[in-house]
Amino acid sequence: MKFPNAFYFLALLGAFVTALVALPLWRKWCLRTGLVDDPGHRKIHAEPVALAGGLAVMTALALPVLLGLLALWAHQAKLISLVDPTTIERLSYGLHKRSLELTAIFLGALGMLIVGLLDDKHELKPATKFTGQFLIALLVAAAGARITLFVPNLVFSYTVTILWILTVINAFNFMDNMNGLCGGLGALGALGFALLAANAGQYLVALIAFLTCGALLGFLPYNFPRARAFLGDAGSHLIGYLLAVLAILPHFHTAKNPHPLAVLTPLLVLAVPLGDMVWVVLLRWKLGRPFYLGDNNHLSHRLVRRGFTRAGAVMLIWLLAALLGALAFV
């Protein structure tokens, strides 16, 4: 296999196939255990829908990673021979150098999934849910995945990193209001970060991003245009967390590739969910309502009120996100 493009393809394909296969199994489990979204106010489905998306996406991330690590171990133990020694050396070096960060990131993903599952099942109080999000963001920052914004101050770096992760998590949670919207935006964002990281030669970041993109693409056929499964808070939390981390990991500004406006890159890739959240929060504040209580003032709802079908509104928002994300490459 040729490194790294073949590995990118395997990550994307492996996560895609795993999600396709895993979701029906998780869907059955959710229906059996009552982990469902029941019909009700502001909802258009007439029957309970399984909240299986987050579980399927996490499975599609974890299984290819475990298989990849197993294959790497088998190659080093000379049980199999898949790639040349130089590729193995590069992979081993990267994994060893960033082992603490990578371990914290995947533990954080699992933790975010659990927080979302508890919220799906028991409707956690906002303060409880926020505490869980905060502790996971702190874990990631403590492991070394931090934003600096060119300011050499540790407290500043921790603060900005935690605020960023919390913001993106809740932005994607807000965008989970129509079939396919949150998952599609997550897939587009992950693809953008994957291509940016691959272009910069940051193969570990690109692999995580391609895994995320593949997992979400495998979920989407079950969620759009007709939903047989929802992401739930578990899924939207997980997507927001992964996209927030993927925005932190790449080195957009380096000595070899100077880019003083590097901070704009993730903002462009995630412009739609961030912009929608800012708009909705400001509107709720103006109306004197708690910012965490849902309403029908999101961009998707406004497009539907202007005559778009729900599927049409979602696809238009996908297109807008793709166009804004493309500006990051300019």
C-alpha positions, 0 to 999 in steps of 0.5 A: 500500500502506498503511504499515505493516500492508500491509508486515507482511502482505507480509513474513509472506506473502513469507517463508512462500511462499519457505520453502514453495518453497525447502525441497523444493529444499534438501531435494534438495540435502541428500540429494544431498550427504549433509547428512542426519540418519541413523537411530540411538540416540534417533531414531525415523526409519528413513531419512536425513532432510535437514537442510534447515530452516535453509537454507530459513529463511535463504532465506525471510529473505534473498530477501524482504529483497533484493526489498524493498530492490530495490523501494525502490531502484527507487522512489527511482530513479522506475522504479516507484511503489508507495507514497507519498513519506512512507512511503518517507521513513520507511523510508529514515530507519529503514534509514539510522539502524539500518543498522549494526545491521541489517547486523550482525544479518543477517551474524550470522544467516548466520554462525550458519547456517554454524556450525550447518551445520559442526556438522551436517556435521562434529560440531564440538567443543563449545568450537569451536561455542561460540567461533563462537556467542560471536564472532557474539554479540560482533558483534551487541553491537558493532553496538549491539544491546545489553541495558542493564537500566537499568545505564549500564555498557558492559562490563555491557551487552556481557556481558549481551547476549552471555550472553543470545544464547548462552543463547537459542541453546542453549535452542532447540537443546535444544528441537529434540528432536521434530518441529515443536517448535523450529520451532513455538516459534520461530514463536510467539515471533517472532509475539509479538515482531512484535505487541509491536513493531508495537503500539509503532510499531517497524516495522523490528523488527516486519518482521524478526519477521514475516519470521521467523514467516513463514519458520518457518510455511513450514517447519513443514508439512515437519516436523510431524507427519511430518518430511520435513526437519529443522532440524538445528543450522543451523536451531535455531542460526538460530532461537535467534539470531533470537529472541534478537536480536528480544528485544533490539531492541524498546524495551519501556521508553520515556519515553512508555510507561514499563514498569519490568518490561520485562525480563519481556516477552522472558522471558514470550515465551520462557518455555518454551524457557528454562524447559526448558533450565534444568530439563534443565541442572540435572538433568544437573548433579545427575546428574553428566553434561555439560550439553551431552550429550542425553538424554530428560528434556526436557518433551516427553519427559516428556509422552510418558512420561505417555501423550501422543502425540509430536504431542500433546505438541508441540501442548500445549507450543505452547499453553503457550508461547502462553498464557505469551507472551500474558501479555507483553501484559498 
